[in-house]
Structure formats: structure tokens, C-alpha cells
Amino acid sequence: MKIKAIYENGVLTLEKCENAIEKIPQFGVKVLSVTVEAVFQSRELRRQYLLMTNDSLNLYVRYEE
């Protein structure tokens, strides 16, 4: 897979990455916001289940909906 890097106004952008981000809605993926409070609240899940931070945040946010 070749990624095309281009410069726009002196800023490097990754065309392939931008294209992928634009396609997210087509996949039906629900993107949730994570508050600072959620980071701290998910700490207990990390300790209890020996989870990594991203995993505990996903779990916390999913069940706090």
C-alpha cells in the first residue's frame, strides 16, 4: 500500500488517511466523545479487569450511554 504525501500551504497531509476518514460514515461506525471525567472513571475498570486505557475507555463509554 502506497501512501501519497502532499503539501498544502506548507503543511504535509496524507491523502490516503484523509480519504479513509471521509469514508467512516459509510461503515455505520458510531464515534463517541470521551470526556476527561470518563478517563478518570474508567480507571477502576482498568484495575479490576487489567485493561489497557483504550479498552477501559471503550467499555466505560459504551455502558454509560
Secondary structure by P-SEA (a helix, b strand, c coil): cbbbbbbcccccccaaaaaaaaaccccbbbbbbbcaaaaaaaaaaaaaccccaaaaaaaaaaaac
